Amino acid sequence: MNYRLLILVLGTFIIGTDDFVIAGLLPNIASDMNVTIAVAGQLVTAFAIAYAIGAPVLGTLTFNMPVKTLLVLSMFVFTSANGLSAIVTSFELLFVTRVIAALAAAVFTPLAMAASTSLVPDTMRGKALSFVIAGITVGLILGAPIGTWIGNAMTWRYSFVFVAVVSFVTVIGILIFLPKIEREASVSIKERLKSFNKMIVLTLSVSVIGTTGGFMTYTYIAPIITEITNIENISIFLLLLGIGALFGNLVGGYLTDRIGAPTTLKLSLFGFAILLAALSLLPVLNPSTLAIVLVGLISLLWGIPGFGMNPALNAFLISLNPTQASMILSFSASALYMGIGLGAIVGGGVIRFSSVNYVGLGSSILVIVALMIFIFVNRAVNKKATTANPTV
């Protein structure tokens, strides 16, 4: 594999870290900024929605800029935003720096994926792409627990310092190691919208609703786990979740090839709903060794269906319109981040009007709704295929 891909992987790794580490720092940020956990959770909303909107819009607006220049500029802005996040004195300013970081990440990540394919032979493009995407998952597995540990060992501000330092190393690496990279053909937002149809929109809604359910719980995982176990530093649980997420990506891809995307997605959503609901049942146990073990087990298992559904969902989306695969996947990424942002809002609402003990149950209900929508979509697609090919 081309060694120059490593610098792009480092970039997606630290973006994944920056995205996911907030969940482990929420109690500390809320306390330091004198806001509630629910309000602090809107930092996740700010990042996710800014990314969801920024990816297609900024990708089009910056299309005429050279790839290497844009990679350097976006990562430098990302570095600066995280550096500022470490020193801001108000929650409002922290909110702004999170939005700036998200917009920079929205430019860098898809560009890094596209750049990776130009650094290797045509026969290795798929591997190069998966390699760069894996950086985000590694950010969840290693980066988020490391950042959470730093934040708990010192203060949450040093977690952002950690992100800023690694981001700056990425900037230097791009400047030194990456060659000039040619642009692909320009695609306008109007052309992107041509890839839509009713079934694709409904399938994207499955992604939004299912992700909203999952990130209702993930955003507030720190107070949820602390409530059940009395453990404040949850970095070990985040590590277990990350391991499950990596395994889930592999299993999801394997099952998609073996039993099909629809079956894999249905199994993933059903299993995910059960595990999320279980987190609302565990508070009936007093904090104990048993409670800690069960939370650890759920954290490990949660990542399998939670991340295993992504390969299946994207494979199903592509099957709906194979000629517009890249466009559909770009909107799939936006749907994912929209769900992340909505998860923080809805989860915060549940906490505000009830307690953290009901977040898991609310998450489970939303995932079940996503499952019901997908069952309808899959039946409609199969019916249409049977009508079009009655002999099949």
ABEGO torsion letter per residue (X at the ends): XBAAAAAAAAAAAAAAAAAAAAAAAAAAAAAAAGBBAAAAAAAAAAAAAAAAAAAAAAAAAAAABBAAAAAAAAAAAAAAAAAAAAABABAAAAAAAAAAAAAAAAAAAAAAAAAAAAABBAAAAAAAAAAAAAAAAAAAAAAAAAAAAAAAABBAAAAAAAAAAAAAAAAAAAAAABBBBBBBBBBBAAAAAAABBAAAAAAAAAAAAAAAAAAAAAAAAAAAAAAAAGBABAAAAAAAAAAAAAAAAAAAAAAAAAAEAAAAAAAAAAAAAAAAAAAAAAAABBBBAAAAAAAAAAAAAAAAAAAAAAAAAAAAAAAABAAAAAAAAAAAAAAAAAAAAAAAAAAAAAAAABBAAAAAAAAAAAAAAAAAAAAAAAAAAAAAAAAABAAX
